[in-house]
Amino acid sequence: HVQLVESGGGSAQAGGSLRLSCAASGDISEINLMGWFRQAPGKKREGVAAMDTVRGSVYYDAALKDRFTISQDKTEKRVYLQMIFLKPEDTAMYYCGARRTGAAPYSYHPLRDDAYGYWGQGTQVTVAS
């Protein structure tokens, strides 16, 4: 089993920045993909960024890739999401997800939430105009 804990959310002004962190623990050797998703009130959860933690490949929502950066610290078993030039529409609960190697579905997209079997509790990001 894998546990994920997000941190780093909070309030920011438009144009500001925040750095989210996701700490993984448990059977992390089984994990090969971690991603960040967000869900605003009344909206579906959407993929923001993802990283193949073994190969280092990264994936971004096309509309966010110029402002958001995903990275990892293998030593500390953390994945980060650096967000800059924040906008009010970035306001959402941000979730960290992890996928176990070989888990179903076997055909998946890194930015779809059905690829992930483990989730954190989320961290709130609120951007004021």
C-alpha positions in Angstrom: 0.0 0.0 0.0 1.1 3.6 -0.6 0.2 6.7 1.4 0.4 10.2 -0.1 0.4 13.5 1.8 0.1 16.8 0.0 1.3 20.1 1.4 2.1 23.6 0.3 -1.3 24.9 -0.6 -2.7 28.1 0.7 -3.7 31.6 -0.5 -1.9 33.6 -3.1 -2.4 36.8 -5.1 -2.8 36.6 -8.9 0.6 36.6 -10.4 2.1 34.9 -7.4 3.5 31.4 -7.0 3.1 28.4 -4.8 5.0 25.1 -4.6 3.1 22.0 -3.7 4.7 18.9 -2.3 3.6 15.3 -2.2 5.3 12.9 0.2 5.0 9.2 -0.6 5.4 6.4 1.9 4.7 2.7 2.1 5.4 0.4 -0.9 6.8 3.2 -3.0 9.1 0.8 -4.9 5.9 -0.3 -6.8 5.2 3.2 -8.0 6.2 4.3 -11.5 3.9 7.3 -12.1 2.9 10.2 -10.0 0.6 13.0 -11.0 -1.0 16.2 -9.8 -4.7 16.8 -10.4 -7.1 19.5 -9.4 -10.8 19.9 -8.8 -12.6 23.2 -8.5 -16.1 23.4 -7.0 -18.7 22.1 -9.4 -16.1 20.8 -11.9 -14.6 17.5 -12.7 -11.1 16.6 -11.5 -8.5 17.4 -14.2 -5.0 16.3 -14.8 -2.4 19.0 -14.3 1.0 17.3 -14.6 2.5 13.9 -14.3 5.9 12.2 -14.1 7.2 8.8 -14.8 9.2 8.5 -11.7 11.5 5.8 -13.2 12.2 7.3 -16.6 11.7 10.9 -15.7 9.2 11.6 -18.5 6.8 14.4 -17.8 3.4 15.2 -19.0 1.5 18.5 -18.8 -1.9 19.9 -19.5 -1.3 22.0 -22.6 -2.8 25.1 -21.1 -0.7 24.9 -18.0 2.7 23.7 -19.1 4.1 27.2 -19.3 3.3 28.0 -15.7 3.4 24.7 -13.9 6.5 22.4 -13.4 6.5 18.9 -11.9 9.7 17.6 -10.4 10.8 14.9 -8.0 13.3 14.3 -5.3 13.9 10.6 -5.3 16.0 10.8 -2.1 13.1 12.3 -0.1 10.5 10.4 -2.1 8.6 13.6 -2.9 7.0 15.0 -6.0 6.6 18.8 -6.4 4.4 21.1 -8.4 5.8 24.5 -8.9 3.1 27.0 -10.0 3.9 30.5 -11.1 1.9 33.4 -12.5 -1.1 32.1 -10.6 -4.6 33.0 -11.8 -7.9 33.0 -10.0 -9.0 30.1 -12.2 -6.2 28.0 -10.6 -8.2 28.0 -7.4 -9.0 24.4 -6.7 -8.2 21.4 -4.4 -5.0 19.9 -5.7 -4.5 16.1 -5.4 -1.5 13.9 -5.7 -1.9 10.5 -7.3 0.3 7.5 -7.7 0.1 4.5 -10.0 1.5 1.1 -9.2 3.5 -0.6 -11.9 1.4 -3.1 -13.8 -1.9 -2.0 -12.3 -5.0 -1.9 -14.4 -6.0 -0.3 -16.7 -3.1 -1.4 -18.8 -3.7 1.2 -21.4 -3.8 4.6 -19.7 -3.0 8.3 -20.1 -0.9 9.9 -17.4 -3.3 12.9 -17.1 -6.5 10.8 -16.6 -7.4 10.0 -13.0 -8.4 6.4 -13.8 -4.7 5.6 -14.3 -4.1 6.1 -10.5 -4.9 3.8 -7.7 -3.6 5.9 -4.8 -4.6 9.4 -3.8 -3.7 11.9 -1.1 -6.2 14.0 0.8 -5.6 17.1 -1.2 -4.3 20.6 -0.5 -6.4 23.7 -1.2 -5.0 26.5 -3.4 -6.9 29.8 -3.5 -5.8 32.6 -5.8 -7.3 36.1 -5.3 -7.6 38.6 -8.1 
